[in-house]
Amino acid sequence: MSQHLLLLLVILAISPIPGDSQDSALSPTPEEPEDLDCGRPEPSARIVGGSDAQPGSWPWQVSLQQSGGHICGGSLVAPSWVLSAAHCFVKNGTLEPATEWSVLLGVRSQDGLLDGAHVRAVAAILVPDNYSSVELGADLALLRLASPAQLGPAVRPVCLPRASHRFAHGAACWATGWGDIQEAEHLPLPWVLQEVELRLLGEDACQCLYSRPGPFNLTFQLLPGMLCAGYPGGRRDTCQGDSGGPLVCEEGGRWFQAGITSFGFGCGRRNRPGVFTAVAPYEAWIREQVIGSEPGPAFPTQSWEPQSGPWEPRDENCTIALPECGKAPRPETWPWEAQVMVPGSRPCHGALVSESWVLAPASCFLDPINSDGPPRDRDNWRVLLPSRPRAELVARLVLHENASWDDASDLALLQLRAPVNLSTAPRPVCLPHPEHYFLPRSRCRLALWGRGEPAPGPNSRLEAELLSGWWCHCLYGRQGASVPPPGDAPHALCPAYQEEEEAGRCWNYSHRSLLCQEEGTWFLAGISDLSSGCLRPRVFHPLQTHGPWISHVTGGAYLEDQLNWDWGPEGEETETRTCPPHTEHGACGLRPEPAVMGVLWPWLAEVHVAGDRVCTGILVAPGWVLAATHCVLRPGSTTVPYVEVYLGRAGDSPLPQGHQVTSAPPLLCLTKRRSWVLTGMALPGSRELFAAIGPEEAWISQTVGEAHFLPPSGYPHWPPEGSDLCPPDMASAPGSPQAAVFLLLLTPLMQG
């Protein structure tokens, strides 16, 4: 069971709640009538991370329903009263009509009601006057039933704490509900009530955890009347659909309701415990609403004085839980690397993602002749893990439903017959949540995946640096497509790396996985796309979109929140961007942002003319380079000399002895769509005067069919006023110098 109202994009600043009446001192109240016994379930054997509740364990738990479907939880506090959360009933500032709601009592499984279960209509819904939104507190509601509940073994009220009641920090309490068992994963049939043990956190410890950036780089300020319960390491929590349900603690043989499930940042995430509405501060408000009800809720006197336990730190410091995954002593040795040995096939490389599961390409196990047929001889499969003296047996294989036809879903999960001990090697790799954003310039590695071969040569680690998502998306995406902003799963990941070139080959038919590091923790970020062949940079399918599937199948894979939030200047990474004009070979005018591996201007070329000179050229199509005529041809000559063109190294390598650059770089301007357009070519002998390219459009288009020209609406984004570079009328200015340009048809030069 994991958390109620799922808050991922919330409050950046919170102000105190004015005028709360629930904190006022109360005069002593006589004991409640003995005819309303509370907090005593029938004796029995005793949610994300929870288990099925036993019948009769939590007789005060109710289901609040609309149109016959479960929406929120609640607790019976008196025969005619149910306590729940205000946010279940207030939508857009308006309280929903009570007639739309019903209360299901005495139920354990919602797929078939047992003896004692019954339904009551709701006569009234009451919320505090100062409730406005869940993150500002006062998130509680009282529901008056149209007729009293039938009390019995399956239906009994819970005790409520007085305002003076103090629950011990670190106390083991229990939350219950029918909510999601993981983020975006509903409780499966037969919808059995779930229970999870949670520890109460003190205010200082909880605030310490919420003061560190978490999902979406958010922090949170706890307010009076809020209560935290959970664990710094996460993995046990309430979740969406549990809202309004009770958090109860046992004291002196009675169960008291300490909190109401209110909200959370995700479900079961590390350093993000669940936030509950504390019930004790609202004693006065509850008593005021139920005046005249007989019998009303019971507020037994606390029979003992709790002492702060050792689990609660005395100061405001707290222990931040670090990821349990993604730790590698040396980047070249991965403790999660797994080899799946299938008789008659080469080893298939995958990654350990939990104590019992290995992730690998599904293509390793699909029959090439009968791709829909199940793999055979699984009893003879073995999994080799680092530092394990013996091979592991395979109990189960789960193929992704789209694995046979979608390269981006070429994934399979293999369950080991016996879980491995993670206190020593091996260790699992971390996996990203769907909203994870790997920052440009992240340090990454390319690791073995599938039936890939080790890289030749001594440097086989394939170090890489992640390029910007905008550049990668537009290189492989569609013209005019919107680039996914941070927080949305990307369509592609592009790392820049050099070792492949140094080794003198392209791994055209080898898989690779992409591992990226954040604050010392490694994430499995993507798997390679073989369809891109040798095209550089290699594109990887992001793993973010598959996080929910992996989590659903394994039930324990290590999905981790983003650790690095250094996005640079505010707003820089969140601007809405679209892709520039596109050709069949990708978007034109794309420059990596930021520039990496020395590639400043990827379309510049060195045109080496026989003899002693070097011209600056520009790649305008896969087979064509544009250069200045005066640089390539001698004055008065019509004979084309011997020419060699070098791509991808302009200015990066020293020129041959005796050679000199005889033409200035072309004039490039940046468009509003963030692509670069060639506007002019340098005039002979000048580095400041340029001839317009626009008048040559017809000739260039006729010669090079693949050259792409911007439409009139695609004029560049001009520099500030006062600058003479890239004037908007340059392409059509009367009297502007005519460009004398030379097109070179490229043919590969084979090296012996």
C-alpha positions in Angstrom: 0.0 0.0 0.0 1.6 3.3 -0.8 -0.3 7.1 -0.7 -3.7 8.7 -1.2 -3.7 12.1 -2.9 -0.5 11.9 -5.1 1.2 15.3 -4.9 4.2 15.7 -7.3 3.9 19.3 -8.4 3.0 21.4 -5.3 3.7 24.2 -2.9 6.9 26.2 -3.1 6.0 28.5 -0.2 3.6 28.0 2.6 2.2 30.5 5.1 0.9 29.6 8.6 -2.8 28.9 9.1 -4.4 31.9 10.8 -7.0 31.6 13.5 -6.9 27.8 14.2 -9.2 27.0 17.0 -8.1 23.4 17.5 -4.9 24.4 19.4 -6.9 26.1 22.2 -6.6 24.6 25.7 -9.5 22.4 26.7 -11.0 21.9 30.2 -10.9 18.4 31.5 -13.7 16.3 30.2 -15.4 13.4 32.1 -14.9 9.9 30.8 -17.0 8.9 27.8 -20.1 6.7 28.5 -19.1 3.1 28.9 -21.8 1.9 26.4 -19.5 3.1 23.6 -16.5 0.9 23.7 -13.9 2.1 21.2 -10.6 0.9 19.7 -11.0 -2.8 20.5 -11.1 -5.1 17.5 -12.0 -8.8 17.7 -8.9 -10.9 18.6 -7.1 -12.1 15.4 -3.7 -13.0 14.0 -2.0 -10.1 12.9 0.1 -1.2 1.7 3.4 0.2 -1.0 5.1 -2.6 1.1 1.9 -3.8 2.9 -0.1 -7.0 3.3 -3.6 -8.3 3.4 -5.5 -7.4 6.6 -7.1 -10.2 8.6 -10.9 -10.2 9.0 -12.0 -8.1 11.9 -8.6 -6.5 12.5 -9.7 -3.0 11.7 -13.4 -2.8 12.3 -13.5 1.0 12.1 -12.2 1.1 8.5 -14.9 2.3 6.0 -15.0 2.8 2.3 -16.4 6.2 1.0 -18.0 5.6 -2.4 -19.4 7.5 -5.3 -21.5 5.7 -7.9 -20.7 2.4 -6.2 -16.9 2.9 -6.6 -14.3 3.4 -3.9 -12.9 6.9 -3.7 -11.4 7.4 -0.2 -11.1 5.8 3.1 -12.5 6.8 6.5 -12.9 5.6 10.1 -16.1 5.1 12.1 -15.8 7.2 15.3 -19.4 6.9 16.5 -22.5 5.0 15.3 -23.5 8.0 13.2 -20.2 9.6 12.4 -17.2 8.9 10.1 -13.9 10.8 10.1 -12.1 11.4 6.8 -10.1 13.9 4.8 -11.6 17.2 3.5 -9.8 17.0 0.1 -11.9 14.0 -0.8 -15.1 16.2 -0.9 -13.9 19.7 -1.8 -13.3 20.1 -5.5 -12.3 23.5 -6.9 -13.2 25.2 -3.7 -16.8 23.7 -3.6 -18.0 21.1 -1.2 -19.7 18.2 -3.1 -23.3 17.3 -2.2 -23.6 14.7 0.6 -26.3 12.9 -1.5 -23.6 11.8 -4.0 -21.8 9.7 -1.3 -22.3 6.5 0.5 -20.4 4.7 3.3 -19.6 0.9 3.1 -18.9 -0.5 6.6 -17.8 -3.9 7.9 -16.0 -4.9 4.7 -12.6 -6.5 4.1 -12.7 -7.4 0.4 -14.7 -5.1 -1.9 -15.2 -8.0 -4.3 -17.9 -9.8 -2.4 -19.3 -8.7 1.0 -19.4 -10.9 4.1 -21.7 -11.0 7.0 -21.8 -7.7 8.9 -21.1 -5.5 5.9 -23.7 -2.8 5.1 -24.1 0.5 3.4 -25.3 3.9 4.8 -26.2 7.0 3.0 -24.5 10.3 4.0 -26.7 13.0 5.5 -24.1 15.8 5.8 -20.4 16.5 5.2 -18.6 19.0 7.5 -15.2 20.5 6.9 -13.3 23.2 8.9 -13.9 26.8 7.8 -10.2 27.4 7.3 -9.7 24.4 4.9 -8.7 25.6 1.4 -6.2 23.1 0.1 -4.5 19.9 1.3 -1.1 21.4 1.5 -2.3 24.2 3.8 -3.6 21.9 6.5 -6.9 21.4 8.3 -7.5 18.4 6.0 -10.3 16.6 7.8 -14.0 16.0 7.4 -16.9 14.6 9.4 -19.6 12.7 7.7 -23.0 12.3 9.5 -24.7 9.0 8.4 -28.4 9.1 7.5 -28.9 6.2 10.0 -26.6 4.7 12.6 -24.2 1.9 11.7 -24.9 -1.6 13.0 -22.2 -2.2 15.6 -20.9 -5.8 15.9 -17.7 -7.8 15.5 -17.0 -6.4 12.0 -18.1 -2.8 12.8 -16.7 -0.9 15.8 -15.6 2.7 16.4 -12.0 3.7 16.9 -10.9 5.9 19.9 -10.0 9.5 19.3 -7.1 11.3 21.2 -7.7 14.3 23.3 -5.8 17.5 22.5 -3.3 16.8 25.3 -2.6 13.3 23.9 1.0 12.8 22.9 2.1 9.9 20.7 5.7 8.7 21.2 8.1 9.6 18.4 9.2 6.3 16.7 6.0 4.5 17.8 4.9 1.7 15.5 1.5 2.5 14.2 -0.7 1.1 11.3 -2.3 2.6 8.2 -5.0 0.8 6.3 -6.9 1.3 3.0 -7.8 0.1 -0.4 -5.5 2.5 -2.3 -2.8 1.9 -4.9 -0.2 -0.6 -4.0 2.5 1.3 -5.9 2.4 4.6 -7.8 -0.2 4.3 -10.7 -0.8 0.6 -9.8 -4.3 -0.2 -8.5 -5.0 -2.8 -5.8 -5.7 -6.0 -7.7 -8.8 -8.2 -7.3 -10.2 -9.3 -4.9 -9.5 -5.8 -3.4 -8.6 -7.0 0.0 -8.0 -4.3 2.7 -4.3 -3.6 3.0 -2.3 -2.8 6.2 1.2 -1.3 6.6 3.2 -0.6 9.8 4.6 2.9 9.8 6.8 4.7 12.4 5.8 8.1 13.7 8.4 10.8 12.9 9.0 13.8 15.1 8.4 17.3 13.6 12.2 18.1 13.5 13.1 14.8 11.8 10.3 15.0 9.2 11.0 18.7 8.4 14.7 17.8 8.0 13.8 15.2 5.3 11.4 17.6 3.5 14.0 20.4 3.5 16.1 18.5 1.0 15.1 18.6 -2.7 13.1 15.6 -3.7 10.8 14.8 -6.7 10.8 17.8 -9.1 13.4 19.6 -6.9 10.7 20.5 -4.4 10.9 21.1 -0.6 8.0 21.4 1.8 7.2 23.3 5.0 5.3 21.3 7.5 2.5 23.2 9.3 0.9 22.8 12.7 -1.7 20.0 12.7 0.4 17.8 10.4 1.9 14.5 11.3 4.5 12.4 9.5 4.8 8.6 9.5 7.0 6.3 7.4 10.7 5.6 7.0 13.6 7.6 5.6 14.4 4.7 3.2 10.8 4.7 1.9 9.3 1.5 0.3 6.4 1.4 2.8 3.7 4.0 2.6 0.1 4.9 1.9 -0.9 5.9 -1.7 -3.6 7.3 -3.9 -7.0 6.0 -2.8 -6.0 5.7 0.8 -6.9 9.3 1.5 -9.1 9.9 4.6 -8.2 6.5 6.0 -6.9 6.1 9.6 -3.4 5.9 11.1 -3.9 4.1 14.4 -1.6 3.5 17.3 -2.2 1.0 20.2 -1.9 2.2 23.8 -3.1 0.3 26.9 -5.1 -2.2 24.9 -7.0 0.4 22.9 -6.4 1.7 19.3 -6.3 5.5 19.0 -6.5 7.3 15.7 -3.4 9.4 15.5 -3.7 10.7 12.0 -5.8 10.9 8.8 -4.1 10.0 5.5 -3.7 13.4 3.7 -1.0 13.6 1.0 2.5 12.6 -0.1 5.2 13.2 -2.7 4.8 10.0 -4.6 4.4 6.7 -2.8 7.1 5.0 -0.8 9.8 7.3 -2.0 13.1 7.7 -0.1 13.2 10.6 2.4 9.5 11.4 1.6 7.4 10.0 4.5 3.6 10.3 4.3 1.9 13.4 5.7 -1.2 12.9 7.8 -3.6 15.2 9.5 -3.0 15.0 13.3 -6.3 14.2 15.0 -5.5 15.4 18.5 -5.3 19.1 17.7 -8.9 19.0 16.3 -10.6 17.6 19.4 -12.5 20.9 20.0 -13.7 21.1 16.4 -14.9 17.5 16.4 -16.8 17.9 19.7 -18.4 21.1 18.4 -19.7 19.3 15.2 -21.2 16.3 17.0 -22.9 18.1 19.9 -26.3 16.4 20.5 -25.3 13.0 19.1 -25.8 10.1 21.4 -23.5 8.4 21.7 -20.8 10.6 20.3 -17.1 9.8 19.6 -15.1 8.5 22.5 -12.0 10.4 23.7 -10.5 8.2 26.5 -7.9 9.6 28.8 -4.3 8.7 27.9 -3.2 6.2 30.6 0.5 6.8 30.4 3.0 9.5 29.6 5.1 8.7 26.5 8.8 9.3 26.5 10.8 10.3 23.5 12.4 7.2 22.1 15.9 6.9 20.7 14.5 6.9 17.2 13.7 10.6 17.4 16.8 12.9 17.2 17.0 15.6 19.8 18.2 18.3 17.4 17.1 19.4 13.9 19.6 17.2 12.2 18.5 13.9 10.8 19.9 11.0 8.9 19.2 11.2 5.2 18.7 7.8 3.6 21.0 7.2 0.7 20.1 5.0 -2.3 20.6 1.3 -1.7 21.3 0.8 -5.4 23.8 2.1 -8.1 27.0 1.9 -6.0 30.0 0.8 -8.1 33.5 0.7 -6.5 35.1 1.2 -9.9 33.2 2.4 -13.0 34.7 -0.4 -15.2 33.3 -3.1 -12.9 29.6 -3.1 -12.5 28.3 -5.1 -9.5 24.9 -5.4 -11.1 26.2 -6.9 -14.4 24.4 -10.2 -15.1 25.0 -12.8 -17.8 22.2 -15.0 -18.8 23.4 -18.3 -20.1 21.0 -20.1 -22.5 22.2 -23.4 -24.0 23.2 -23.0 -27.6 23.4 -19.2 -27.5 26.0 -16.6 -26.7 25.7 -15.0 -23.2 23.1 -12.3 -22.9 24.2 -9.3 -20.8 21.6 -7.7 -18.5 21.4 -5.9 -15.1 20.3 -6.9 -11.6 17.5 -4.5 -10.6 16.4 -6.1 -7.3 17.1 -9.1 -5.0 15.2 -11.4 -7.3 15.0 -9.9 -10.8 17.4 -9.3 -13.8 16.5 -7.0 -16.7 17.8 -7.9 -20.1 16.8 -7.6 -23.8 13.8 -9.7 -24.8 15.5 -10.3 -28.2 17.9 -12.6 -26.4 15.1 -15.1 -25.6 12.7 -14.7 -28.6 12.8 -17.5 -31.2 13.8 -15.8 -34.5 11.5 -18.2 -36.4 8.6 -18.2 -34.0 8.9 -14.9 -32.2 5.5 -15.4 -30.4 6.5 -18.8 -29.1 7.6 -19.2 -25.5 11.3 -19.9 -24.9 12.1 -23.5 -24.1 14.4 -25.3 -21.7 14.2 -22.7 -19.0 15.3 -25.2 -16.4 18.7 -25.2 -18.1 19.2 -21.5 -18.0 21.7 -20.0 -15.6 22.4 -16.4 -14.5 26.0 -15.4 -13.6 26.4 -12.5 -11.1 29.6 -10.8 -9.8 31.2 -12.4 -6.8 28.8 -15.3 -6.7 30.5 -18.7 -6.5 27.6 -20.4 -8.2 25.1 -19.7 -11.0 21.5 -18.7 -10.2 18.5 -20.6 -11.5 15.7 -18.9 -13.4 12.2 -19.3 -12.1 10.2 -17.1 -14.5 10.6 -15.0 -17.6 8.3 -12.0 -18.3 8.6 -10.4 -21.7 7.4 -6.8 -22.3 4.1 -7.0 -24.2 5.6 -4.9 -27.1 9.0 -6.6 -27.1 8.5 -8.4 -30.4 7.8 -5.4 -32.6 9.1 -2.3 -30.7 12.9 -1.8 -30.3 12.2 0.7 -27.5 10.4 -2.1 -25.6 13.0 -4.8 -26.2 13.0 -5.8 -22.5 12.5 -8.9 -20.4 12.6 -9.6 -16.7 13.9 -12.8 -15.3 13.1 -13.9 -11.8 15.7 -15.8 -9.9 14.6 -18.9 -8.0 16.2 -17.6 -4.9 16.8 -13.9 -4.0 20.4 -12.9 -3.6 21.8 -11.2 -0.5 22.4 -7.5 -1.3 24.4 -6.8 1.9 27.5 -8.0 -0.2 28.2 -8.0 -3.9 26.3 -8.1 -6.2 24.3 -4.9 -6.0 21.3 -3.7 -8.0 21.5 -0.7 -10.4 19.1 2.2 -9.9 16.2 2.8 -12.3 14.6 6.2 -13.1 11.1 7.2 -12.3 9.1 8.4 -15.4 9.7 12.1 -14.5 13.5 11.7 -14.1 15.5 14.3 -16.0 19.1 13.4 -16.9 20.9 16.7 -17.1 22.9 17.7 -20.2 26.6 17.0 -19.6 25.9 14.2 -17.2 28.8 11.8 -17.0 27.8 8.4 -18.5 29.2 5.1 -19.6 28.3 2.7 -22.3 28.1 -0.9 -20.9 27.5 -4.3 -22.3 23.9 -5.2 -23.0 22.3 -8.2 -24.8 24.7 -10.1 -27.0 27.0 -7.2 -27.4 30.8 -7.7 -27.7 33.4 -6.1 -25.5 35.0 -3.0 -27.0 38.4 -3.7 -28.6 41.5 -2.1 -27.2 42.6 -1.2 -23.7 40.0 1.6 -23.3 36.8 -0.4 -23.3 34.7 1.7 -20.8 33.3 4.0 -23.5 33.0 7.1 -21.4 30.3 9.5 -22.6 28.7 12.8 -21.9 25.0 13.4 -22.3 23.9 15.9 -24.9 20.9 18.2 -24.5 17.5 16.7 -24.8 16.5 19.3 -27.3 19.3 18.6 -29.6 18.9 14.8 -29.4 15.1 14.9 -29.8 15.2 17.2 -32.8 18.0 15.3 -34.5 15.9 12.1 -34.6 12.4 13.6 -34.2 10.0 15.4 -36.5 10.1 19.0 -37.8 8.0 21.3 -35.6 7.7 18.6 -32.8 7.5 19.9 -29.3 10.5 18.9 -27.2 9.5 17.1 -23.9 10.3 19.4 -21.0 12.0 18.3 -17.8 9.5 16.1 -15.9 8.2 14.4 -19.1 9.8 11.2 -20.3 12.2 12.0 -23.2 11.9 10.2 -26.6 15.6 9.7 -26.9 18.9 10.1 -25.1 22.1 11.0 -27.0 25.6 10.6 -25.4 28.7 11.9 -27.1 31.7 9.5 -26.9 35.0 9.1 -28.6 36.4 5.6 -27.9 34.5 4.0 -30.8 36.3 6.2 -33.2 39.6 5.6 -31.6 39.1 1.9 -31.9 38.6 2.4 -35.6 35.3 0.7 -35.9 31.5 1.1 -35.4 29.6 -1.4 -33.3 26.8 -1.4 -35.9 25.2 -4.7 -34.6 26.0 -4.6 -30.9 23.8 -3.5 -28.1 24.9 -1.1 -25.4 23.2 0.1 -22.3 23.6 3.7 -21.1 24.6 4.2 -17.5 24.6 7.8 -16.1 25.9 9.0 -12.7 24.2 11.4 -10.3 26.0 12.2 -7.0 27.9 9.0 -7.0 24.9 6.8 -7.9 24.6 5.0 -11.2 21.2 4.8 -13.1 20.4 2.6 -16.0 19.2 5.4 -18.3 18.7 3.8 -21.7 19.2 0.9 -24.1 20.7 1.4 -27.6 18.7 1.7 -30.8 20.3 -0.5 -33.5 18.3 1.2 -36.2 20.6 4.2 -36.1 23.6 2.1 -37.2 26.8 4.1 -37.3 25.0 7.5 -37.2 26.6 9.6 -34.6 25.8 10.2 -31.9 24.2 6.9 -31.2 20.6 7.2 -29.9 19.4 5.4 -26.9 15.8 4.5 -25.9 15.2 6.0 -22.5 14.2 3.6 -19.7 12.0 6.2 -17.9 8.8 5.1 -19.6 9.3 1.5 -18.5 9.8 2.2 -14.8 6.1 1.5 -14.0 6.2 -1.8 -15.9 9.4 -3.0 -14.2 8.0 -1.9 -10.8 4.7 -3.7 -11.4 6.4 -7.0 -12.4 9.1 -7.1 -9.8 7.4 -5.4 -6.9 10.7 -4.4 -5.5 13.0 -2.9 -8.2 14.9 0.2 -7.1 13.3 3.1 -8.8 15.0 6.2 -7.4 14.3 9.9 -7.5 16.5 12.3 -9.3 19.6 13.2 -7.3 21.1 16.1 -9.3 19.0 19.2 -9.6 21.7 21.7 -10.8 19.7 22.9 -13.8 21.7 26.0 -14.3 20.1 29.5 -14.7 16.4 29.5 -13.7 14.1 28.6 -16.5 16.9 27.6 -18.9 15.9 24.0 -19.1 12.2 24.5 -18.9 11.7 26.8 -22.0 9.2 25.4 -24.5 11.1 24.4 -27.6 10.1 23.0 -31.0 12.3 21.2 -33.6 13.7 23.1 -36.6 13.3 22.2 -40.3 14.0 18.6 -41.0 15.5 16.5 -43.8 15.6 12.8 -44.2 18.9 12.8 -42.4 17.7 14.8 -39.4 17.2 18.4 -38.4 19.4 20.9 -40.1 21.4 23.6 -38.3 21.6 21.8 -35.0 24.5 22.6 -32.8 24.9 20.6 -29.6 24.0 22.5 -26.4 26.3 22.6 -24.7 29.1 21.8 -27.2 30.9 18.6 -26.2 34.0 16.7 -27.2 35.4 19.7 -29.1 32.5 19.8 -31.6 31.8 23.5 -31.8 30.2 23.8 -35.2 29.4 20.3 -36.6 28.7 21.5 -40.1 32.1 23.2 -40.7 34.5 21.4 -42.9 38.2 21.8 -43.8 38.6 22.0 -47.6 42.3 21.2 -48.4 43.2 22.4 -51.9 46.2 20.8 -53.6 49.2 22.9 -52.9 49.2 25.2 -49.9 45.8 26.4 -48.8 42.8 25.4 -46.7 39.3 26.8 -47.2 36.4 26.8 -44.8 33.5 24.9 -46.1 30.0 24.1 -44.7 28.1 20.9 -45.0 24.7 21.7 -46.6 23.6 18.1 -47.4 25.1 14.6 -46.6 27.0 14.6 -49.9 27.7 18.3 -50.5 30.0 21.0 -49.0 29.7 24.7 -49.9 32.9 26.8 -50.1 34.0 30.2 -51.5 35.0 30.1 -55.2 37.9 32.4 -54.6 39.5 30.0 -52.2 39.1 26.8 -54.3 40.0 28.3 -57.8 43.0 30.3 -58.7 42.1 33.8 -60.2 41.3 33.3 -63.9 41.5 29.5 -63.7 38.6 27.2 -64.5 40.5 24.0 -63.7 39.3 22.4 -60.5 42.4 21.3 -58.4 42.7 18.2 -56.3 40.6 18.7 -53.2 40.2 16.8 -49.9 37.4 17.6 -47.5 37.7 16.8 -43.7 34.5 16.7 -41.7 34.0 17.0 -38.0 37.4 18.4 -37.2 37.3 22.0 -38.3 39.9 23.9 -36.2 40.5 20.8 -34.1 43.7 19.5 -35.7 46.9 21.4 -36.8 47.2 22.2 -40.5 49.8 20.5 -42.7 53.1 22.4 -42.7 53.0 25.2 -45.2 49.2 25.4 -45.5 47.2 28.4 -44.5 43.5 29.3 -44.2 42.6 31.6 -47.0 38.9 32.2 -46.4 37.0 33.3 -43.3 34.3 31.2 -41.7 30.8 31.7 -43.2 28.2 33.9 -41.4 25.7 31.9 -39.3 22.7 33.3 -37.5 20.5 31.7 -34.8 16.8 31.3 -35.5 14.0 31.6 -33.0 13.7 27.8 -33.1 17.3 27.5 -31.9 18.7 26.2 -35.3 21.5 27.9 -37.2 21.1 29.2 -40.7 23.8 30.0 -43.2 23.3 33.7 -44.1 26.5 34.8 -45.9 29.9 33.8 -47.3 33.0 35.8 -46.7 34.2 38.1 -49.4 37.8 37.8 -50.7 40.3 39.3 -48.3 37.7 40.3 -45.7 36.6 38.9 -42.3 33.9 41.5 -41.9 32.1 41.6 -45.2 29.8 38.8 -46.4 27.9 38.1 -49.6 24.3 37.0 -49.1 23.4 33.4 -49.8 19.7 34.1 -50.4 20.1 35.0 -54.1 21.8 31.6 -54.8 18.8 29.6 -53.5 17.6 28.5 -57.0 21.1 27.3 -58.1 21.9 25.5 -54.9 18.5 23.8 -54.8 18.8 22.7 -58.4 22.3 21.3 -57.8 21.7 19.8 -54.3 18.2 18.5 -54.0 18.6 17.7 -50.3 19.6 21.3 -49.2 17.0 22.8 -46.9 16.1 26.5 -47.1 14.1 28.3 -44.4 10.8 29.7 -45.4 10.3 33.5 -45.3 8.8 33.1 -41.8 11.9 31.4 -40.6 14.2 34.4 -40.5 16.8 34.3 -37.8 16.5 35.6 -34.3 18.5 38.8 -34.8 21.1 40.1 -32.3 20.4 43.2 -30.2 19.7 46.5 -31.8 22.8 48.3 -32.9 24.6 45.1 -34.1 25.4 44.9 -37.8 25.5 41.1 -37.9 22.6 39.3 -39.7 20.4 42.3 -40.7 16.9 41.0 -41.4 16.9 42.3 -45.0 20.4 40.9 -45.8 19.1 38.1 -48.1 17.3 40.5 -50.4 19.1 43.8 -49.9 19.6 45.6 -53.2 23.2 46.1 -54.1 24.5 43.5 -51.7 27.6 41.6 -53.0 26.8 38.5 -54.9 28.1 35.3 -53.5 30.7 33.4 -55.5 30.2 29.9 -54.1 31.5 26.5 -55.1 29.8 23.2 -54.4 31.9 20.1 -53.8 30.4 16.6 -54.3 31.8 14.4 -51.6 33.1 10.8 -52.2 34.7 8.7 -49.5 38.5 8.5 -49.6 39.5 5.0 -48.8 42.6 4.8 -46.6 45.0 1.9 -47.3 
